[in-house]
Amino acid sequence: MKEKVIEIVREVYAQTPEIEITGDTDIINDLGSSSLEMLIFINELEENFKVVLKPEYFSQKCTVDDVCAILSEVLKKNENL
């Protein structure tokens, strides 16, 4: 999952290729994410993982590892439906 999230980060934030993307990369602070870019990123996650995500999940510090944890939680909840 982490590799796919990193791939999506690279696609959405292609203007910052000099930054190494790791689990600790903060999408908002390290990549300077605008609100539009964040919505695009969330949309890409939803399409790739077939989930619905609330933007407020990503309103605070948001590292790649945080995104993976959010996705895992949402996917787990969807399995229980």
ZIZIFEN-V571452 format. One record per residue. N is the residue number from 1. RES is the residue in three letters. SS is DSSP state (@ for helix, = for strand, . for the rest). PSI is psi in degrees with one decimal (NA if undefined). NEAR is the number of other ideal C-beta (glycine too) atoms within 8 Angstrom. Layout:
N,RES,SS,PSI,NEAR + N,RES,SS,PSI,NEAR
//
This chain:
1,MET,.,-43.2,7 + 2,LYS,@,-40.7,9 + 3,GLU,@,-39.6,6 + 4,LYS,@,-41.6,9 + 5,VAL,@,-43.3,13 + 6,ILE,@,-40.4,11 + 7,GLU,@,-43.4,8 + 8,ILE,@,-41.2,12 + 9,VAL,@,-45.9,14 + 10,ARG,@,-38.5,10 + 11,GLU,@,-47.6,8 + 12,VAL,@,-36.7,10 + 13,TYR,.,43.8,13 + 14,ALA,@,-19.3,7 + 15,GLN,@,-5.8,4 + 16,THR,@,56.2,8 + 17,PRO,.,-18.2,6 + 18,GLU,.,-13.0,3 + 19,ILE,.,126.7,9 + 20,GLU,.,128.8,4 + 21,ILE,.,120.5,8 + 22,THR,.,-178.4,7 + 23,GLY,.,-27.2,8 + 24,ASP,.,-3.6,7 + 25,THR,.,123.2,13 + 26,ASP,=,114.9,10 + 27,ILE,.,-36.8,16 + 28,ILE,.,-50.8,11 + 29,ASN,.,-47.4,7 + 30,ASP,.,-36.5,8 + 31,LEU,.,-4.3,12 + 32,GLY,.,41.5,7 + 33,SER,.,128.2,10 + 34,SER,.,167.1,6 + 35,SER,@,-34.2,6 + 36,LEU,@,-44.9,6 + 37,GLU,@,-38.2,10 + 38,MET,@,-41.3,13 + 39,LEU,@,-39.5,9 + 40,ILE,@,-43.7,9 + 41,PHE,@,-46.9,15 + 42,ILE,@,-41.8,11 + 43,ASN,@,-43.0,8 + 44,GLU,@,-41.6,11 + 45,LEU,@,-45.8,14 + 46,GLU,@,-43.6,11 + 47,GLU,@,-42.1,7 + 48,ASN,@,-34.2,8 + 49,PHE,@,0.4,10 + 50,LYS,.,50.3,5 + 51,VAL,.,168.2,10 + 52,VAL,.,125.4,5 + 53,LEU,.,139.6,12 + 54,LYS,.,131.5,5 + 55,PRO,@,-29.7,9 + 56,GLU,@,-17.6,5 + 57,TYR,@,-25.8,7 + 58,PHE,@,20.1,14 + 59,SER,.,-18.7,6 + 60,GLN,.,-157.0,4 + 61,LYS,.,132.9,7 + 62,CYS,.,92.8,10 + 63,THR,=,169.4,11 + 64,VAL,@,-41.6,15 + 65,ASP,@,-37.2,9 + 66,ASP,@,-43.0,9 + 67,VAL,@,-43.3,13 + 68,CYS,@,-40.2,12 + 69,ALA,@,-42.4,8 + 70,ILE,@,-46.1,11 + 71,LEU,@,-42.8,14 + 72,SER,@,-43.2,9 + 73,GLU,@,-44.9,8 + 74,VAL,@,-42.3,12 + 75,LEU,@,-38.7,10 + 76,LYS,@,-42.9,8 + 77,LYS,@,-39.0,8 + 78,ASN,@,-33.4,8 + 79,GLU,@,-31.2,6 + 80,ASN,.,-1.8,5 + 81,LEU,.,NA,4
//
